[in-house]
Amino acid sequence: MHDPADNAAQLASPSYVLPALDQDFLLAEPQRGVRFLLEYEKAEQTLRRWAVRSTIVVFGSARVREDGPGRHAAWYAAAREFGRLASENGGALRANQGGRDNVIATGGGPGLMEAANRGAADAGAPSIGFNIRLPQEQGPNAYSTPDLTFLFHYFAMRKMHLAMRANALVVFPGGFGTFDELFEVLALMQTTKMHVIPVVLFDEHYWRSVINFDAIVEAGMITRTELDLVRFADTPQAIWDLIAEADGIAPPPKGTR
């Protein structure tokens, strides 16, 4: 009987590995576009299965703790209370006409993001954690819904998912990362790349002490009308009232995604 030639070398060759199972291939530089698509689709398909139609994005410092010093404890308590309030009143608890609205969505990490996810959990509502792989501070908090807890490598794709379903952006005190998310959304609205949504900054004293908004207008960098995109609130109820008054409890307009 004829013995077939030994094909062990062929079977062991990297070229013989199915592309979808070949990590060396998928993680190579030329496949960056493929990885972008994968990061988009994994979150997109999961959110659709959960019927998440719109969100309220909550951002704030990862360094704030529930028992932290100074105003930290009060900021944490307010973010938690707002997460509960929005989840109970915004439609996250029910699939309204085929979709859940105003589901709390955060960056997924600790601090004030944890507090907002925790408030949603207090209400028995689902909430989203859009985590990003970072060398420090970032790890999923224990309160985002496990099925809705994502991990991204690319900031750009994470930002897209944060913005594309947002009915409102609520920004608690924070640092560079929080500023980044705030000004990203403001620039998207200013340039009409995103529909206008309520942007509410919590703790007006903090925000006016770290950013001189009026000076930006006086220097001619933005107009007074563009500055009006920003609102301030000092209680969780006031945040919700501003969102509701701005019709932020409706689904995003068609065609904005």
N, C-alpha and C positions, 0 to 999 in steps of 0.2 A: 504494500500500500504506500502511496506517495505521501510523505509528510509535508504539510504546507511550510513555507519558509517562516522563520521566526519573525514576527512583526512587533516584538516588544518595543523596539525603538520608535516605531510609528505611534503606537498606543501611548507612549510616554511623552511624546512631543507636545510642547505648549500649543502648537497650531491645531492639535486634535481635540483640545478642550472646547466644549461648547462656549460660544462667546458670552452667553448670559451667566455662565458659571466660572468664567475666567477673570479672577480679581486683578491679575497683573494687566490684563487688557483693559478692563473697565476703569481702572484707576490711572491709566496712562494719560499723559497730557492731551493727546488728540481727542480723547473721549469726554472732554469737559462739557461739551454741549449735551451729550447723552446723560451725564450725571445731573445737569440742570433739569432736564426733562424728567428724570426719575424723582428728583426732589419735589418737583411740581406735582407730578401725577400721584405719588403716594399719599400726600396730604389731601389733594383734591378729591381723590376717590373715597378716602375715608370720611371726609367732611360731608360728601354727598350721601354716603350710606347713613350718616347720622342726621341727615336732613337739615344741616346747618345752612341757613339761608343768609343770615346776617349776624354780625358780631358787634360788640362794644370792646374796643381794644383798650386795655389798661396797662400803662407803663409807669415805672418808678424805680427807685434804687434797689439793687439787690443787697445792699449793705445795711438796710434798715431791719431791725429786729423787733419782735413783739414787746420785749422787755428792754428795749434800747434806751439810750440816754436822751435827755432833752425832749425834743418834739417827736423823736422817732416812734415812741410807743403810740402817740396820738395819731401819727400818720398811718401806722400799721392798722390801728383800730378803724380809722376812717375808710381805708381801702377795703378792709374786710366787710364793713357795713355796706359800702357801696356795691360790692360784689353780690351781697345778699339782696339788696334792694332792687338792683337792676334785674337780677335773675327772677325774682318773684313777680316783677311788674312788666318785664319786657317781652315775654314770650318764649324764654328758654325752656320753661317747664313743659311746654306743650308744642306739638307739631301743628302749627296754625296753617290751615290750607296747604298742607304738604311741606311745611318748613318751620324750623325753629328760628326765632328772631332774637337778636340782641344777646347772643351767647357770649359770655365773658371770654375774652381771648387775651392772653398775656405772653410775655417772653418765656414763661415756663419756669423761671428760676426762683430763687429765694427772695426774701425781703418783701417789698410791696407787691410784687407780682404774686408771690405766694399768698399774701393777704387777700388779694382779689379772687384768686381761685378758691381760697378757703371760704370766702363769703358765699360764692356760688354753691359750694358743697354744703354749707349751712342751710341753704334753701332747697337742697336736694336736686339741684340743677346740674346739667353737664357744663363743663368749661374746658377751654382749650389752652394747651401750653406749647408754644412754638419755641422750642429750645434751640440754642446754637452751641456748637462745640467750641469751647473757649479754654485757655490754659488755667483759668481760675474763676471762682465764684459760680460758674454755671453747672447746675445739675438739676434734674426735674424735681420740683417740689411734690409733696405727698398729696396735694389737693386737686390738681388738674385731673380730669377724667382719664384713666389709663389709656383707653382706646383713642383719646384725642390728645395724647402727649407725643409730640413729634421731635425729631432731632435733625437739624440742618447743618450742613457744612458751609453753604454759601449764604452770606448775609443778604445778597440781592434777592434770592428766592424766598428766604424767610420774610423779608420786608414786603414782598409781593403778596404773600399769603396774609400777612397782617393787614394790609391795606385793602385788598380786593373785595372783602365782604363787610368792611367797617361801616357801621351806621354812626359811630362817634369814636373819638379818641379822648380818653381821660388820662391826664398826665399828672402823676404825683411827684413830689420832689425827687430829684435824681441828679446824676452827673453826666458824663460824656455820652454814655449809651442812651440815656433818656433824652438828652438834647438831640441826639442823632435821629431818633424816631420822631420826635416832635417836629423838627425842621424838615425832615423828609416829607411828612404829610402836608405841612404848610406849603412847601414848594410845589408838591404835586397839585394841590388845589389852586395855588397862584397861577400855575401854568396850564390850568384846565386839563391836566392829565388824569385828574381824579374828580369825581363829583364832590361838591361842597358838603362837608359834614360838621357837626359841632365839635370843636376842640376846646376842652375844658381843662384849665390848669388848677389844681387843688393847692390851696394855701397861697393866696395872693401875695402875702408879705414875703414869702420865700422867693417866689418867681420874680417879683419886682426888685428884690434885693440882689438877685444874681444876673438879671438881664434888664438893661435899660431899654425897654421897648420904645419909649417915646423918643429917645435919642436916635434910634434907627430911622424913625419917621422924619425927625428934624434934619437929619443928614441927607435926606432924599433917597435913601436906599429902598424904602417901601412907602406906600401911600397909607393914609389913615384908614381907607377902606380895607386895604389888605390886612392891617393890624386888627381890624374888627373881626377877622376870622378867629381870633383868640378870645375866650371868655374865662372868667375866674369864678371860683366857688370855694367856700370855706366850710361847707358841711356836705355829707353824702347826699342828703335830700336836695340840696341846692344843685348839686351836679345833675341829679336825675331830672329835676325840674327844667334845667337848661336844655337837656337833651330832648325831653318831651315837647317843650315849647318850640324847638326847632324842627319838629317833625322827624326827629331821629329815630322814632320807634317804628318807622315804615321800612320795608325792604329797600335795598339800594336800587336806584333807577335802572331800568333795563339798558343794556349796552355799555354799562360802566365797568364791567368785569372784563 
